[in-house]
Amino acid sequence: MKKLKFDAKYMNRILSGSKTTTLRLGRKEEYAPGDIVEVYVGDNFIGLAKIKSIRYIRWNQLTEEDIRKDGFSSKEDLKKDLIQYYGEFPNDAEFTLIEFELI
């Protein structure tokens, strides 16, 4: 089964439903709408999720709604967080935006 893995700091956001999307740098074509995936936070399995939608989007095209669904209040905060995982990236960097729902 496919997996979505998150840093442990996202546990509360995911469980509360304030984080319903994730951005992954590059095209992640292994995921498709309707897929059921295992969700891990840190090393802990927390349940299953259904992939609701997949969008390929450039950083400079993200909307306020995209940012909010990822559990952030500003694009700056989201970028600081992503830089920890991916390093610096250009404004036209392509991301895969995965919308999911715990089931």
N, C-alpha and C positions, 0 to 999 in steps of 0.2 A: 504494500500500500504506500502511496506517496505521503510525504511528510511536509509540514510547515513547522519550522523551528524558529523560536523567538528567544531573545535574551530574557533572563529571569525578571528583570525590572519591568517587563510588560505584563506580568501575571494579572495584576488587579485590573488593568485596562481591558485585557481580553475577557476576563471573567465577568466584568461589569457591563461589557458591550460597548464601552466607549472607544475601543479599537476594533474596527471591523474591516480594515484593509491593511495591507502591507506593501511596501515598495521594495522591489529587488532590482539591483542594478543590472541592466542588460535585458535581453529577451529570454524569458523563462518559458519556453514553449512546451515544457512537460506538464503544465497545468492547463485544465480546460474547465469551462463552466459545467457544473453538474458533478465534477469529481468529488469523491469523499476522501478526505485526507486525515492522517493522524496529526494532532497538534501537540508539540512539545514546547515547554517553557523551561529553559535551562535543560536539565536532564530529566525533567518530570513530564510524563505523559498526562495531559489534562483532558483529553477527549477527542472526539471526532468533529470535523467541520465539513461543510459543503461549500465548494467554490461557487459563488454566485455570479461573478463576472471576472473577466480578464481584460485589461486595457494596456496597450503599449503607449507610453506617454513620455514626452521630453520634460525634463525638470522645469523648464521655463513655461510649460503649459499647465502645470498643476493649478487647480482651483482652490479656493478657501475650503470648499466642501471636501475635496480630496484630502487636504491637510487635517481637517477636523476628524474625518473618518479614520485617519491613521492615529488618532489620539493626541494630536498636537494642537496648540493654539496659534502657532505662527510658523510661517515657512522657514524663518531663521532657526527656530528651535528644532524643527524637523531636519534641516540641513546639518546642524551641529551634530545631531544624533547619527545621521547617516554617514558623516565623515569618519566617525569612530570605527565603522565597519568597512567602508570602502575607500577611505582617503578622499582627498580633494577630487571633485569632478566638475566638468564644465556645465554651463547653463543649458546646453543642448544635449546633455547626457540622456540616453534613453533608459527608462525604467519599465519594469512590468508592475502594474498595479493590480494586486490580487484582492478582490473583495470576497470575504468569507463569512460564514455564519456557523456558530457552534450548534451542534445537534445532539 
